[in-house]
Amino acid sequence: MDQKPASPYNYAEELAALIESGGFWRLAPESVPRTGYADHVSRDTLKAIEAGLREGL
């Protein structure tokens, strides 16, 4: 039985589309700034963020 390989799922693209459509902001309190966020984050920065989040678990 031939199985079609699963297509790669891109969470970053899905999250970007959600934010661009404004869907994220209905989940955030009004006190959260709606502007001023970086469009591009380096891999090193993402790794540092991930490490910090994991420390909090």
PDB file of N, CA, C and O in Angstrom:
ATOM      1  N   MET A   1       0.840  -1.167   0.000  1.00  0.00           N
ATOM      2  CA  MET A   1       0.000   0.000   0.000  1.00  0.00           C
ATOM      3  C   MET A   1       0.895   1.243   0.000  1.00  0.00           C
ATOM      4  O   MET A   1       1.678   1.452   0.926  1.00  0.00           O
ATOM      5  N   ASP A   2       0.773   2.046  -1.023  1.00  0.00           N
ATOM      6  CA  ASP A   2       1.565   3.265  -1.121  1.00  0.00           C
ATOM      7  C   ASP A   2       0.940   4.372  -0.292  1.00  0.00           C
ATOM      8  O   ASP A   2      -0.252   4.662  -0.396  1.00  0.00           O
ATOM      9  N   GLN A   3       1.769   4.973   0.524  1.00  0.00           N
ATOM     10  CA  GLN A   3       1.289   6.099   1.317  1.00  0.00           C
ATOM     11  C   GLN A   3       1.973   7.369   0.835  1.00  0.00           C
ATOM     12  O   GLN A   3       3.180   7.399   0.592  1.00  0.00           O
ATOM     13  N   LYS A   4       1.189   8.388   0.707  1.00  0.00           N
ATOM     14  CA  LYS A   4       1.710   9.682   0.307  1.00  0.00           C
ATOM     15  C   LYS A   4       2.443  10.289   1.504  1.00  0.00           C
ATOM     16  O   LYS A   4       1.895  10.321   2.606  1.00  0.00           O
ATOM     17  N   PRO A   5       3.677  10.772   1.305  1.00  0.00           N
ATOM     18  CA  PRO A   5       4.384  11.362   2.438  1.00  0.00           C
ATOM     19  C   PRO A   5       3.659  12.606   2.950  1.00  0.00           C
ATOM     20  O   PRO A   5       3.088  13.374   2.176  1.00  0.00           O
ATOM     21  N   ALA A   6       3.695  12.781   4.247  1.00  0.00           N
ATOM     22  CA  ALA A   6       3.040  13.944   4.844  1.00  0.00           C
ATOM     23  C   ALA A   6       3.750  15.212   4.395  1.00  0.00           C
ATOM     24  O   ALA A   6       4.979  15.263   4.344  1.00  0.00           O
ATOM     25  N   SER A   7       2.977  16.222   4.075  1.00  0.00           N
ATOM     26  CA  SER A   7       3.581  17.486   3.686  1.00  0.00           C
ATOM     27  C   SER A   7       4.155  18.160   4.927  1.00  0.00           C
ATOM     28  O   SER A   7       3.591  18.051   6.015  1.00  0.00           O
ATOM     29  N   PRO A   8       5.268  18.849   4.762  1.00  0.00           N
ATOM     30  CA  PRO A   8       5.841  19.519   5.938  1.00  0.00           C
ATOM     31  C   PRO A   8       4.911  20.617   6.435  1.00  0.00           C
ATOM     32  O   PRO A   8       4.389  21.405   5.646  1.00  0.00           O
ATOM     33  N   TYR A   9       4.713  20.661   7.715  1.00  0.00           N
ATOM     34  CA  TYR A   9       3.803  21.641   8.306  1.00  0.00           C
ATOM     35  C   TYR A   9       4.636  22.808   8.807  1.00  0.00           C
ATOM     36  O   TYR A   9       5.581  22.607   9.569  1.00  0.00           O
ATOM     37  N   ASN A  10       4.310  23.997   8.402  1.00  0.00           N
ATOM     38  CA  ASN A  10       5.108  25.158   8.768  1.00  0.00           C
ATOM     39  C   ASN A  10       4.349  26.019   9.780  1.00  0.00           C
ATOM     40  O   ASN A  10       3.506  26.837   9.410  1.00  0.00           O
ATOM     41  N   TYR A  11       4.663  25.819  11.061  1.00  0.00           N
ATOM     42  CA  TYR A  11       3.996  26.563  12.122  1.00  0.00           C
ATOM     43  C   TYR A  11       4.273  28.057  12.024  1.00  0.00           C
ATOM     44  O   TYR A  11       3.395  28.870  12.312  1.00  0.00           O
ATOM     45  N   ALA A  12       5.490  28.425  11.620  1.00  0.00           N
ATOM     46  CA  ALA A  12       5.844  29.840  11.520  1.00  0.00           C
ATOM     47  C   ALA A  12       4.966  30.545  10.495  1.00  0.00           C
ATOM     48  O   ALA A  12       4.498  31.659  10.735  1.00  0.00           O
ATOM     49  N   GLU A  13       4.741  29.903   9.361  1.00  0.00           N
ATOM     50  CA  GLU A  13       3.886  30.505   8.332  1.00  0.00           C
ATOM     51  C   GLU A  13       2.444  30.625   8.822  1.00  0.00           C
ATOM     52  O   GLU A  13       1.779  31.628   8.564  1.00  0.00           O
ATOM     53  N   GLU A  14       1.970  29.619   9.517  1.00  0.00           N
ATOM     54  CA  GLU A  14       0.602  29.659  10.041  1.00  0.00           C
ATOM     55  C   GLU A  14       0.458  30.769  11.077  1.00  0.00           C
ATOM     56  O   GLU A  14      -0.529  31.504  11.072  1.00  0.00           O
ATOM     57  N   LEU A  15       1.450  30.889  11.969  1.00  0.00           N
ATOM     58  CA  LEU A  15       1.406  31.932  12.981  1.00  0.00           C
ATOM     59  C   LEU A  15       1.468  33.314  12.336  1.00  0.00           C
ATOM     60  O   LEU A  15       0.735  34.218  12.736  1.00  0.00           O
ATOM     61  N   ALA A  16       2.339  33.483  11.340  1.00  0.00           N
ATOM     62  CA  ALA A  16       2.447  34.769  10.645  1.00  0.00           C
ATOM     63  C   ALA A  16       1.121  35.132   9.983  1.00  0.00           C
ATOM     64  O   ALA A  16       0.690  36.283  10.041  1.00  0.00           O
ATOM     65  N   ALA A  17       0.479  34.157   9.357  1.00  0.00           N
ATOM     66  CA  ALA A  17      -0.812  34.416   8.699  1.00  0.00           C
ATOM     67  C   ALA A  17      -1.873  34.799   9.726  1.00  0.00           C
ATOM     68  O   ALA A  17      -2.692  35.682   9.474  1.00  0.00           O
ATOM     69  N   LEU A  18      -1.862  34.141  10.878  1.00  0.00           N
ATOM     70  CA  LEU A  18      -2.815  34.454  11.941  1.00  0.00           C
ATOM     71  C   LEU A  18      -2.618  35.886  12.433  1.00  0.00           C
ATOM     72  O   LEU A  18      -3.580  36.637  12.590  1.00  0.00           O
ATOM     73  N   ILE A  19      -1.368  36.251  12.673  1.00  0.00           N
ATOM     74  CA  ILE A  19      -1.073  37.602  13.164  1.00  0.00           C
ATOM     75  C   ILE A  19      -1.415  38.647  12.114  1.00  0.00           C
ATOM     76  O   ILE A  19      -2.014  39.674  12.434  1.00  0.00           O
ATOM     77  N   GLU A  20      -1.039  38.395  10.851  1.00  0.00           N
ATOM     78  CA  GLU A  20      -1.321  39.351   9.771  1.00  0.00           C
ATOM     79  C   GLU A  20      -2.822  39.561   9.572  1.00  0.00           C
ATOM     80  O   GLU A  20      -3.258  40.643   9.178  1.00  0.00           O
ATOM     81  N   SER A  21      -3.598  38.531   9.845  1.00  0.00           N
ATOM     82  CA  SER A  21      -5.048  38.658   9.670  1.00  0.00           C
ATOM     83  C   SER A  21      -5.709  39.343  10.864  1.00  0.00           C
ATOM     84  O   SER A  21      -6.903  39.641  10.835  1.00  0.00           O
ATOM     85  N   GLY A  22      -4.922  39.590  11.918  1.00  0.00           N
ATOM     86  CA  GLY A  22      -5.462  40.235  13.107  1.00  0.00           C
ATOM     87  C   GLY A  22      -6.042  39.258  14.106  1.00  0.00           C
ATOM     88  O   GLY A  22      -6.537  39.675  15.153  1.00  0.00           O
ATOM     89  N   GLY A  23      -5.995  37.970  13.812  1.00  0.00           N
ATOM     90  CA  GLY A  23      -6.581  36.958  14.688  1.00  0.00           C
ATOM     91  C   GLY A  23      -5.911  36.839  16.035  1.00  0.00           C
ATOM     92  O   GLY A  23      -6.554  36.470  17.018  1.00  0.00           O
ATOM     93  N   PHE A  24      -4.620  37.148  16.096  1.00  0.00           N
ATOM     94  CA  PHE A  24      -3.896  37.036  17.358  1.00  0.00           C
ATOM     95  C   PHE A  24      -4.380  38.065  18.373  1.00  0.00           C
ATOM     96  O   PHE A  24      -4.501  37.765  19.561  1.00  0.00           O
ATOM     97  N   TRP A  25      -4.654  39.262  17.908  1.00  0.00           N
ATOM     98  CA  TRP A  25      -4.917  40.363  18.830  1.00  0.00           C
ATOM     99  C   TRP A  25      -6.210  40.200  19.615  1.00  0.00           C
ATOM    100  O   TRP A  25      -6.343  40.793  20.686  1.00  0.00           O
ATOM    101  N   ARG A  26      -7.146  39.436  19.134  1.00  0.00           N
ATOM    102  CA  ARG A  26      -8.356  39.226  19.929  1.00  0.00           C
ATOM    103  C   ARG A  26      -8.064  38.377  21.151  1.00  0.00           C
ATOM    104  O   ARG A  26      -8.864  38.338  22.086  1.00  0.00           O
ATOM    105  N   LEU A  27      -6.920  37.693  21.154  1.00  0.00           N
ATOM    106  CA  LEU A  27      -6.523  36.858  22.286  1.00  0.00           C
ATOM    107  C   LEU A  27      -5.681  37.625  23.308  1.00  0.00           C
ATOM    108  O   LEU A  27      -5.540  37.190  24.451  1.00  0.00           O
ATOM    109  N   ALA A  28      -5.124  38.762  22.898  1.00  0.00           N
ATOM    110  CA  ALA A  28      -4.235  39.533  23.766  1.00  0.00           C
ATOM    111  C   ALA A  28      -4.999  40.662  24.449  1.00  0.00           C
ATOM    112  O   ALA A  28      -5.900  41.252  23.852  1.00  0.00           O
ATOM    113  N   PRO A  29      -4.645  40.966  25.697  1.00  0.00           N
ATOM    114  CA  PRO A  29      -5.308  42.086  26.370  1.00  0.00           C
ATOM    115  C   PRO A  29      -4.970  43.408  25.683  1.00  0.00           C
ATOM    116  O   PRO A  29      -3.965  43.508  24.979  1.00  0.00           O
ATOM    117  N   GLU A  30      -5.801  44.404  25.887  1.00  0.00           N
ATOM    118  CA  GLU A  30      -5.600  45.712  25.259  1.00  0.00           C
ATOM    119  C   GLU A  30      -4.282  46.357  25.671  1.00  0.00           C
ATOM    120  O   GLU A  30      -3.769  47.215  24.953  1.00  0.00           O
ATOM    121  N   SER A  31      -3.730  45.965  26.800  1.00  0.00           N
ATOM    122  CA  SER A  31      -2.483  46.565  27.281  1.00  0.00           C
ATOM    123  C   SER A  31      -1.263  46.138  26.473  1.00  0.00           C
ATOM    124  O   SER A  31      -0.203  46.753  26.595  1.00  0.00           O
ATOM    125  N   VAL A  32      -1.391  45.094  25.648  1.00  0.00           N
ATOM    126  CA  VAL A  32      -0.274  44.623  24.835  1.00  0.00           C
ATOM    127  C   VAL A  32      -0.123  45.547  23.624  1.00  0.00           C
ATOM    128  O   VAL A  32      -1.081  45.741  22.876  1.00  0.00           O
ATOM    129  N   PRO A  33       1.089  46.129  23.420  1.00  0.00           N
ATOM    130  CA  PRO A  33       1.294  47.021  22.270  1.00  0.00           C
ATOM    131  C   PRO A  33       1.029  46.290  20.951  1.00  0.00           C
ATOM    132  O   PRO A  33       1.386  45.121  20.804  1.00  0.00           O
ATOM    133  N   ARG A  34       0.412  46.973  20.006  1.00  0.00           N
ATOM    134  CA  ARG A  34       0.076  46.362  18.718  1.00  0.00           C
ATOM    135  C   ARG A  34       1.126  46.643  17.641  1.00  0.00           C
ATOM    136  O   ARG A  34       1.031  46.103  16.539  1.00  0.00           O
ATOM    137  N   THR A  35       2.108  47.466  17.938  1.00  0.00           N
ATOM    138  CA  THR A  35       3.145  47.803  16.954  1.00  0.00           C
ATOM    139  C   THR A  35       4.516  47.709  17.604  1.00  0.00           C
ATOM    140  O   THR A  35       4.635  47.564  18.820  1.00  0.00           O
ATOM    141  N   GLY A  36       5.556  47.797  16.768  1.00  0.00           N
ATOM    142  CA  GLY A  36       6.916  47.847  17.272  1.00  0.00           C
ATOM    143  C   GLY A  36       7.627  46.514  17.356  1.00  0.00           C
ATOM    144  O   GLY A  36       8.700  46.431  17.954  1.00  0.00           O
ATOM    145  N   TYR A  37       7.068  45.480  16.780  1.00  0.00           N
ATOM    146  CA  TYR A  37       7.697  44.166  16.828  1.00  0.00           C
ATOM    147  C   TYR A  37       8.607  43.961  15.619  1.00  0.00           C
ATOM    148  O   TYR A  37       8.347  44.499  14.543  1.00  0.00           O
ATOM    149  N   ALA A  38       9.662  43.190  15.797  1.00  0.00           N
ATOM    150  CA  ALA A  38      10.624  42.926  14.722  1.00  0.00           C
ATOM    151  C   ALA A  38       9.992  42.045  13.651  1.00  0.00           C
ATOM    152  O   ALA A  38       9.252  41.111  13.960  1.00  0.00           O
ATOM    153  N   ASP A  39      10.290  42.350  12.392  1.00  0.00           N
ATOM    154  CA  ASP A  39       9.814  41.525  11.285  1.00  0.00           C
ATOM    155  C   ASP A  39      10.676  40.280  11.096  1.00  0.00           C
ATOM    156  O   ASP A  39      10.200  39.254  10.608  1.00  0.00           O
ATOM    157  N   HIS A  40      11.946  40.378  11.484  1.00  0.00           N
ATOM    158  CA  HIS A  40      12.862  39.254  11.300  1.00  0.00           C
ATOM    159  C   HIS A  40      13.669  39.061  12.576  1.00  0.00           C
ATOM    160  O   HIS A  40      14.219  40.018  13.121  1.00  0.00           O
ATOM    161  N   VAL A  41      13.735  37.849  13.038  1.00  0.00           N
ATOM    162  CA  VAL A  41      14.493  37.522  14.239  1.00  0.00           C
ATOM    163  C   VAL A  41      15.542  36.489  13.854  1.00  0.00           C
ATOM    164  O   VAL A  41      15.245  35.536  13.133  1.00  0.00           O
ATOM    165  N   SER A  42      16.770  36.676  14.334  1.00  0.00           N
ATOM    166  CA  SER A  42      17.844  35.745  13.989  1.00  0.00           C
ATOM    167  C   SER A  42      17.644  34.397  14.684  1.00  0.00           C
ATOM    168  O   SER A  42      16.929  34.295  15.681  1.00  0.00           O
ATOM    169  N   ARG A  43      18.277  33.391  14.146  1.00  0.00           N
ATOM    170  CA  ARG A  43      18.201  32.046  14.715  1.00  0.00           C
ATOM    171  C   ARG A  43      18.767  32.034  16.134  1.00  0.00           C
ATOM    172  O   ARG A  43      18.230  31.356  17.009  1.00  0.00           O
ATOM    173  N   ASP A  44      19.848  32.780  16.366  1.00  0.00           N
ATOM    174  CA  ASP A  44      20.440  32.835  17.701  1.00  0.00           C
ATOM    175  C   ASP A  44      19.466  33.441  18.709  1.00  0.00           C
ATOM    176  O   ASP A  44      19.370  32.978  19.846  1.00  0.00           O
ATOM    177  N   THR A  45      18.748  34.475  18.286  1.00  0.00           N
ATOM    178  CA  THR A  45      17.770  35.093  19.172  1.00  0.00           C
ATOM    179  C   THR A  45      16.652  34.112  19.494  1.00  0.00           C
ATOM    180  O   THR A  45      16.227  34.008  20.645  1.00  0.00           O
ATOM    181  N   LEU A  46      16.173  33.390  18.479  1.00  0.00           N
ATOM    182  CA  LEU A  46      15.120  32.395  18.713  1.00  0.00           C
ATOM    183  C   LEU A  46      15.586  31.303  19.668  1.00  0.00           C
ATOM    184  O   LEU A  46      14.818  30.851  20.517  1.00  0.00           O
ATOM    185  N   LYS A  47      16.849  30.873  19.530  1.00  0.00           N
ATOM    186  CA  LYS A  47      17.383  29.853  20.430  1.00  0.00           C
ATOM    187  C   LYS A  47      17.448  30.376  21.863  1.00  0.00           C
ATOM    188  O   LYS A  47      17.157  29.643  22.809  1.00  0.00           O
ATOM    189  N   ALA A  48      17.831  31.642  22.022  1.00  0.00           N
ATOM    190  CA  ALA A  48      17.889  32.233  23.362  1.00  0.00           C
ATOM    191  C   ALA A  48      16.491  32.331  23.965  1.00  0.00           C
ATOM    192  O   ALA A  48      16.308  32.072  25.154  1.00  0.00           O
ATOM    193  N   ILE A  49      15.512  32.702  23.155  1.00  0.00           N
ATOM    194  CA  ILE A  49      14.126  32.777  23.626  1.00  0.00           C
ATOM    195  C   ILE A  49      13.638  31.395  24.030  1.00  0.00           C
ATOM    196  O   ILE A  49      13.031  31.227  25.088  1.00  0.00           O
ATOM    197  N   GLU A  50      13.905  30.406  23.182  1.00  0.00           N
ATOM    198  CA  GLU A  50      13.489  29.037  23.491  1.00  0.00           C
ATOM    199  C   GLU A  50      14.114  28.560  24.802  1.00  0.00           C
ATOM    200  O   GLU A  50      13.433  27.965  25.637  1.00  0.00           O
ATOM    201  N   ALA A  51      15.408  28.821  24.982  1.00  0.00           N
ATOM    202  CA  ALA A  51      16.091  28.407  26.208  1.00  0.00           C
ATOM    203  C   ALA A  51      15.450  29.070  27.423  1.00  0.00           C
ATOM    204  O   ALA A  51      15.238  28.421  28.447  1.00  0.00           O
ATOM    205  N   GLY A  52      15.144  30.350  27.312  1.00  0.00           N
ATOM    206  CA  GLY A  52      14.512  31.062  28.419  1.00  0.00           C
ATOM    207  C   GLY A  52      13.138  30.510  28.751  1.00  0.00           C
ATOM    208  O   GLY A  52      12.779  30.377  29.921  1.00  0.00           O
ATOM    209  N   LEU A  53      12.367  30.187  27.714  1.00  0.00           N
ATOM    210  CA  LEU A  53      11.048  29.611  27.947  1.00  0.00           C
ATOM    211  C   LEU A  53      11.131  28.242  28.589  1.00  0.00           C
ATOM    212  O   LEU A  53      10.336  27.911  29.469  1.00  0.00           O
ATOM    213  N   ARG A  54      12.095  27.444  28.147  1.00  0.00           N
ATOM    214  CA  ARG A  54      12.255  26.105  28.724  1.00  0.00           C
ATOM    215  C   ARG A  54      12.665  26.170  30.194  1.00  0.00           C
ATOM    216  O   ARG A  54      12.258  25.319  30.985  1.00  0.00           O
ATOM    217  N   GLU A  55      13.470  27.175  30.570  1.00  0.00           N
ATOM    218  CA  GLU A  55      13.861  27.350  31.964  1.00  0.00           C
ATOM    219  C   GLU A  55      12.648  27.609  32.845  1.00  0.00           C
ATOM    220  O   GLU A  55      12.627  27.234  34.018  1.00  0.00           O
ATOM    221  N   GLY A  56      11.635  28.255  32.267  1.00  0.00           N
ATOM    222  CA  GLY A  56      10.444  28.562  33.032  1.00  0.00           C
ATOM    223  C   GLY A  56       9.475  27.409  33.181  1.00  0.00           C
ATOM    224  O   GLY A  56       8.495  27.513  33.919  1.00  0.00           O
ATOM    225  N   LEU A  57       9.734  26.308  32.490  1.00  0.00           N
ATOM    226  CA  LEU A  57       8.822  25.163  32.584  1.00  0.00           C
ATOM    227  C   LEU A  57       9.048  24.360  33.846  1.00  0.00           C
ATOM    228  O   LEU A  57       8.361  23.364  34.075  1.00  0.00           O
TER     229      LEU A  57
END
